[in-house]
């Protein structure tokens, strides 16, 4: 795959998942196969916003660098090469983002 620059369209947000290591109270580290999909990630690109019926764009509440929380089954996964590194990224609709961490 060649290096690409991804620009989300309309109200889509491109997110890099933040994988948190899951450890039980007994100290057992759970493998990736036993964990749910990540529900937290860092925003790396934001679309311009959904076009409303009046022709204007709805404002986006997130920006690049924000840490966001999203619904479990909301994201679509992409596998791309960015700066020579293969990454799995998530594409999420703005409306599926539940919250962001305050700065």
C-alpha positions in Angstrom: 0.0 0.0 0.0 1.2 3.5 -0.8 1.2 6.3 1.7 -2.0 8.2 1.7 -3.5 11.3 3.3 -7.1 10.6 4.5 -9.6 13.3 4.6 -13.0 12.3 6.2 -16.1 13.5 4.3 -19.0 15.4 5.8 -19.6 14.3 9.4 -17.1 11.5 9.6 -14.2 11.5 12.1 -11.0 9.5 11.6 -9.9 8.0 15.0 -6.8 6.0 16.0 -8.0 3.5 18.6 -6.4 3.6 22.1 -5.9 0.0 23.2 -5.9 -0.3 27.0 -4.3 -3.4 28.4 -6.9 -5.2 30.4 -5.8 -6.8 33.6 -8.1 -8.7 36.0 -8.0 -8.1 39.7 -5.9 -11.2 40.0 -3.2 -9.8 37.7 -4.1 -11.8 34.6 -3.6 -9.9 31.3 -6.4 -10.6 28.9 -5.4 -11.2 25.3 -6.8 -9.0 22.5 -9.2 -11.8 21.5 -10.9 -11.7 24.9 -11.4 -7.9 24.9 -14.2 -5.8 23.4 -13.5 -3.4 20.5 -11.8 -0.2 21.7 -14.3 2.5 22.7 -11.8 5.2 23.1 -9.5 6.9 20.6 -7.5 9.9 19.4 -9.0 12.0 16.6 -6.5 12.3 13.7 -8.8 14.0 11.1 -12.2 15.6 11.0 -14.7 16.1 8.2 -16.2 19.6 7.4 -19.6 18.6 8.9 -22.9 17.3 7.6 -24.7 19.5 5.1 -28.0 20.6 6.5 -31.3 21.1 4.6 -30.7 24.8 4.5 -27.3 24.2 2.7 -25.1 25.2 5.7 -22.8 22.8 7.4 -23.4 21.5 11.0 -20.5 22.4 13.2 -18.2 19.6 14.5 -17.7 19.3 18.2 -14.3 17.5 18.0 -11.0 18.5 16.6 -7.7 16.8 15.8 -6.0 15.6 19.0 -9.1 15.2 21.0 -9.6 11.9 23.0 -13.1 10.7 22.3 -15.4 7.9 23.5 -17.8 6.2 21.1 -20.4 3.5 20.8 -19.1 0.0 20.7 -20.3 -0.9 17.2 -20.1 2.5 15.6 -16.8 2.5 13.8 -15.8 1.0 10.5 -12.2 -0.1 10.4 -9.6 0.9 7.8 -6.1 -0.4 7.4 -3.8 2.2 5.8 -0.1 3.1 5.6 0.7 6.5 7.1 4.3 7.7 7.2 5.5 4.2 6.2 3.7 2.6 9.1 0.7 0.3 8.7 -2.1 1.4 11.0 -5.7 0.3 11.8 -7.9 3.4 12.0 -11.6 3.9 12.7 -14.1 6.0 10.8 -16.9 7.2 13.0 -19.9 9.4 12.3 -20.0 12.5 14.5 -23.3 11.4 16.0 -21.8 8.2 17.3 -19.2 10.0 19.5 -20.6 10.1 23.0 -18.0 12.3 24.8 -14.6 13.8 24.6 -12.0 14.4 27.3 -11.7 18.0 28.4 -8.3 19.7 27.9 
